[in-house]
Amino acid sequence: MQGHDPQLAGKTYLVTGGGRGLGAATCRMLGEAGAHVVVADIDAALAHGCVETLSAAGATAAALQLDVADSGSVTRAFSNLAESGRSIDGLINNAAIDITLPVEEVDTEAWRKVLMVNLYGPYLLAHAAVPLLKARGGGHIVNIASTASKRAWPNASAYHATKWGILGFSHALHAELRPHGIKVSAVVAGGMRTPFLLDRFPDIDTSTLQDPANVARAIRFVLTQPEDTVIPEVMVLPMKETSWP
């Protein structure tokens, strides 16, 4: 393992969608830095698998089955954390889904589900986490946005709506929570070699995509700024990014 980072070591971060892709890469990056990682995923098996990998590498981690779009699931998750005697120092809102169809062909429930996971979910997590962070005098929330929050392409209306929304939500929290010592950062990620794209677009040119570890490194970067500095937004693109500018 890489050496521990004194700015992260001993702190606890909850990562949604942590079982694979960028979430898992972020958990590895934070675990290597010496942080305790709560791997939250709707798929319990993925969460436990990630924890096993982290533990084998010497990191400390716990699995948490969590449906970010369900308020009861979020409430139970934070109750479980409290019962375990552990609070959190930061939250990485990473979980997201997409559907690629023309607007008139998208089932209304499918469109709503994208909205609930990608935008309502981060609200629910922030709603639960902010009182804890205020009580401890500070913390950090990182919201994973996308180049889909900067421009638009066809057949992705729900995804664009939510990613433009998460960027606005992130900046609103940044303005609201700074007086409480809570930092809020949006990481605008370009295309990555993760199941999020590869499972849906098997013919995609992977040379135009970046390693999710590169984006996870940017997440670590914003988390390790000096106490008197915050990065509200940063964009991380592969050199061959096709969706930006």
PyMOL commands that set and color helices and strands:
alter all, ss='L'
color gray80, all
select helices_A, chain A and resi 21-32+44-56+71-83+103-105+108-135+147-149+157-180+195-198+206-208+212-223
alter helices_A, ss='H'
color red, helices_A
select strands_A, chain A and resi 12-16+36-41+60-65+90-93+139-146+182-189+233-236
alter strands_A, ss='S'
color yellow, strands_A
deselect
rebuild
show_as cartoon
